[in-house]
Amino acid sequence: MFDADLASRGLGIELVEAADGAAVARMRVTDVMLNGHAIAHGGFVFLLADTAFALACNSWGPATVAAGGDITFVRPVRAGDLLTARATERTRYGRSGIYDVTVTRDDGEVVAEFRGRSRTLARADRPPAGGDVTTTDATGR
């Protein structure tokens, strides 16, 4: 899944490890990720956490997507900071799951806490191999 994730890889996010409901990803904050206050835009921090979450919930094998996610920003992040996101499965029930992600700076300080809710796709919901999604209207066109 990560190999096909052009958004995450395009931002320099690295997969450190993923297995059995857990994952670690990291990203170096660059100047283009800064907002008007000269701190990292929260969307980039969210994206890193969301990527670790996706890696963790997909580590079991079946295609799984986010049903929702929330983040709390704890400390500011600056250009040059190396962020590490550690995702941990809290629970899975049926086709749903809950995952927590802690994002830390390279000095060990927690900068954000994220909680994601996952949903494993039913076979009919899954996109075809190769990632292309084909849609049809009510007439089958």
C-alpha positions, 0 to 999 in steps of 0.5 A: 500500500505504501509503495502506491501512496504518492502523496505521503512519499511525495512529502518525504514520509518514510515507512520505518516499520509496520506489522500487526496493527502498529506502524512507525513513519517519519517525515522531515519538516521543510520550509514549504510546510510552514504556515504564516506563523513560521510553524508547520501547518497542521495539515502536514502533521495530520497527514503524517499521523494519518499515514502511520494510522493507514499503515497500521490498520492495513498491516493485517492485510484486508484493504482498510480506509479511514472512517474518521480522525481527530488530532490535538496539536500539543507543541509547535513544529518548525522547519528542520524538525524530524517528526516520528508518528507511532501508530498503535491499534487500540481495538478492532471490532467487526470491520471497524477499528480504533488506532492512536498515533503519537507524533514526536519531534526528534528531541522526544517531545510529543507534538500531536496526538491523533485518534483514527477510526478505520473501516475494512472494505467489503470486497465489493467496495474495494478498488480494482488492482492497480488503484484505478476506480471505475464508476458507473451511473444507474444505467451501467455507463 
